[in-house]
């Protein structure tokens, strides 16, 4: 079970740990702007992806919306 931390805790942690609590894209090292609970992944890539890399590496959906 994960524990929610205060914003103060995040600030202190980020100041001494790179990339801190920011999640970085496995392919391009840019921030994903997401957290572990809502990260984007595709099969064959072992880490989280930013939106651009996710779009480039995911299969298009098939069928009507």
N, C-alpha and C positions, 0 to 999 in steps of 0.2 A: 504494500500500500504506500503510495507516495504522500508526502507531507507538503502542504502549502507553506511557502515561506513568505515573510513580509517583504515589502519593497526595500526596506532598509537592509535586510539580509542580502537581497539580490545585489544592491549597490556595492556593499562591502565585498561580496564574493567576486563580482565582475571586476573590481578594481585590482584584484590580485590573481585572478585565474583567467587566462585567455582560452577560449572565447567567452568565458564566463558562462552564464546560463543561456547564451545565444546558441542556437543550433545552426551549424554550417552545412551547406550542400556538399554531399559526398563528391560530386563531380567538378564543381567550379569554385568551391570554398566561399561562396557568397552566403550571407545570412538567409535562412529559409523563411524567416519571419513567422515561424511556427514553433510549437513546443512538442515534446515527445508524444503527448496525447493526440495531436492532430497532424502528425507528420505525414508527408507524402512519400510513398515508396513504390518502386516498380520491381517486377521479378527480374532477377539477374544483377541488380545493383544492391550492394550490401549496406548502403546507408541512406539517410534521408535526403530528399531533393528539394531544391527551390522550385517555384512554379514554372520557370522557363525550362529547366532541365527535365522536370516531370512531363511537361507537354512534349518535349522533343523525344523522350524515351518511352512514353506509354503508347500502347496501341489505341487507335481510334475506336470509339464505341461503335458497336454494330446495331443496326435496327433503328426504328423511330424513337424519339424521346418520349 
